[in-house]
Amino acid sequence: MLPSQTKPGRPREFDPDYALEQAMRVFWAKGYEGASLTDLTEAMGITRSSMYAAFGNKDDLFQRVVERYTEGPASYGIRALSEPTAREVAQSILRGAAAASTSPEAPHGCLGVQAALSVGDNGLTAQKVLIDWRHDATARLESRFLRARAEGDLPETQDPRTLATYITTVAYGIAVQAATGTSAAELRRVADVAMNAVAWSHD
């Protein structure tokens, strides 16, 4: 038998990374409840049984998708924490949100904001996943701003928790506006206005 041939009855093999990427795009575009199992399996190119075997149920798949989203399209948030100053951290997050939520290569908006804002009983697990995801992002940013204040990079008058909540709120607002068709250029200007509203130095 040639290496490329498949034995009769053998399950069709698939690329888990590709399947997860496609599932992410479906959830991103349609939301948790709007994404049916048929939508998901057709996009992933696999059967339901293969999906369950590889990723678990719909909630399990959604959790994996959120992890992939965090490491992929939303990775600007983690990278931003490594910027040398608090101002650059915030600017990187806001500009990253504007770029990621308007990319022509993906659905507009933010999966982490829109995918499970309003759900019925069947979507409560997914909703909690995203609530925890957003809280974690704010907590990481607060920790970074606490460090910045301790290092003298932020004025003592700046409350790291409030500042982190402000920046993430603007970032999520940028994503919502992107989903309604606001351009990347306009959203970058919004990011600049938000940056100018904060006292970043002791002056």
C-alpha positions in Angstrom: 0.0 0.0 0.0 1.3 3.5 -0.8 1.9 5.8 2.1 -0.8 8.2 0.9 -3.5 5.6 0.9 -5.9 5.1 3.8 -7.3 1.8 4.9 -11.0 1.3 4.4 -13.1 2.4 7.4 -10.3 4.4 8.9 -11.5 7.7 10.4 -10.5 10.7 8.4 -7.6 12.5 10.0 -7.8 16.3 10.6 -5.5 19.1 11.8 -6.6 20.0 15.4 -5.0 23.4 15.1 -6.9 24.2 11.9 -10.1 22.9 13.4 -9.7 25.1 16.5 -8.9 28.1 14.4 -12.1 27.6 12.4 -14.1 27.1 15.5 -12.7 30.3 16.9 -13.9 32.3 13.9 -17.4 30.8 14.1 -17.7 31.7 17.8 -16.2 35.1 17.1 -18.6 35.9 14.3 -21.8 34.3 15.7 -21.3 34.3 19.5 -21.6 31.3 21.7 -25.3 30.7 21.4 -25.5 31.7 17.7 -22.9 29.1 16.8 -24.7 25.8 16.3 -22.9 22.5 16.3 -23.6 22.3 12.6 -21.9 25.6 12.0 -18.9 24.5 14.1 -18.4 21.1 12.6 -18.9 22.3 9.0 -16.3 25.0 9.5 -13.9 22.6 11.3 -14.4 20.0 8.6 -15.1 17.2 11.1 -18.1 15.2 12.3 -19.8 15.8 15.7 -18.3 12.6 17.0 -14.8 13.7 16.0 -15.4 17.1 17.6 -16.5 15.5 20.9 -13.5 13.1 20.8 -11.0 15.8 20.1 -12.4 18.8 22.0 -15.2 17.6 24.3 -18.6 19.3 24.3 -19.5 22.8 23.1 -18.5 24.4 26.4 -15.1 22.6 26.4 -14.5 23.6 22.8 -15.4 27.2 23.7 -12.8 27.2 26.5 -10.2 26.0 24.1 -11.2 28.7 21.6 -10.8 31.4 24.3 -7.3 30.1 25.1 -6.4 30.2 21.4 -7.9 33.7 21.1 -5.8 34.8 24.0 -2.6 33.4 22.5 -3.4 34.6 19.0 -5.5 37.7 18.1 -5.6 39.0 21.6 -2.0 38.4 22.4 -1.2 42.1 22.1 -2.6 42.4 25.7 0.0 40.1 27.2 2.8 41.6 25.1 1.8 45.1 26.2 2.6 44.2 29.8 6.3 44.0 28.9 6.5 47.6 27.7 8.9 49.7 29.7 6.5 52.4 31.0 2.9 52.5 32.1 2.1 54.9 29.3 3.5 52.6 26.7 1.6 49.6 28.3 -1.7 51.4 28.0 -1.0 52.8 24.5 0.0 49.3 23.3 -3.2 47.8 24.7 -5.5 50.5 23.1 -3.8 50.5 19.8 -3.7 46.7 19.8 -7.4 46.6 20.5 -8.0 49.0 17.5 -5.9 46.8 15.2 -7.1 43.4 16.3 -10.8 44.3 16.2 -10.6 45.8 12.7 -8.4 43.2 11.1 -9.6 42.3 7.6 -8.4 38.7 8.3 -11.0 38.1 11.0 -14.5 39.1 12.2 -14.6 42.6 13.6 -14.9 43.2 17.3 -13.6 41.2 20.2 -14.6 37.5 20.8 -13.9 38.1 24.5 -16.5 40.9 24.7 -19.2 39.9 22.3 -19.4 36.1 22.3 -21.4 35.7 25.4 -22.6 39.0 26.8 -26.3 38.0 26.8 -27.1 34.3 26.9 -29.8 31.9 28.1 -29.3 29.1 30.5 -27.3 27.0 28.0 -24.7 29.8 27.6 -24.0 30.5 31.3 -20.8 28.5 31.4 -19.5 30.3 28.3 -20.5 33.7 29.8 -18.6 32.9 33.0 -15.5 31.9 31.0 -15.5 35.4 29.4 -16.3 37.2 32.6 -13.3 35.5 34.2 -11.2 36.3 31.0 -12.0 40.0 31.3 -11.4 40.1 35.0 -8.0 38.4 34.6 -7.0 40.9 32.0 -7.9 43.8 34.3 -6.1 42.1 37.2 -2.9 41.7 35.2 -3.0 45.3 34.1 -3.6 46.5 37.7 -0.6 44.5 38.8 1.6 46.1 36.1 0.4 49.6 37.1 1.1 48.8 40.8 4.6 48.0 39.8 4.9 51.2 37.7 3.7 53.3 40.7 6.2 51.6 43.0 9.0 52.3 40.5 8.0 56.0 40.3 6.7 55.6 36.8 3.1 56.6 37.8 2.1 59.4 40.1 1.1 58.4 43.6 -2.3 60.0 42.9 -3.1 57.3 40.3 -5.0 54.4 41.6 -3.8 51.3 39.6 -7.1 49.4 39.9 -9.1 52.3 38.6 -6.6 53.0 35.8 -6.6 49.4 34.8 -10.4 49.3 34.7 -10.4 52.5 32.7 -8.0 51.2 30.0 -9.7 47.9 29.7 -13.1 49.6 29.5 -11.9 51.8 26.6 -10.3 48.8 24.9 -13.5 46.9 25.0 -15.5 49.9 23.9 -13.1 50.2 20.9 -13.9 46.6 20.0 -17.7 47.2 20.2 -17.3 50.2 17.9 -15.3 48.1 15.5 -18.1 45.6 15.3 -20.4 48.4 14.2 -18.1 49.4 11.4 -15.9 52.2 12.9 -12.6 52.4 11.0 -9.2 51.5 12.5 -8.0 55.1 11.9 -10.9 56.5 13.9 -10.4 54.0 16.7 -6.7 54.9 16.9 -7.8 58.5 17.4 -10.1 57.4 20.2 -7.2 55.6 21.8 -5.1 58.7 21.6 -7.9 60.8 23.2 -8.1 58.2 26.0 -4.4 58.3 26.6 -4.4 62.1 26.8 -7.1 62.0 29.5 -4.7 60.3 31.9 -1.9 62.0 34.0 1.0 59.7 33.3 3.7 61.7 34.9 4.3 63.7 38.0 4.2 67.0 36.1 
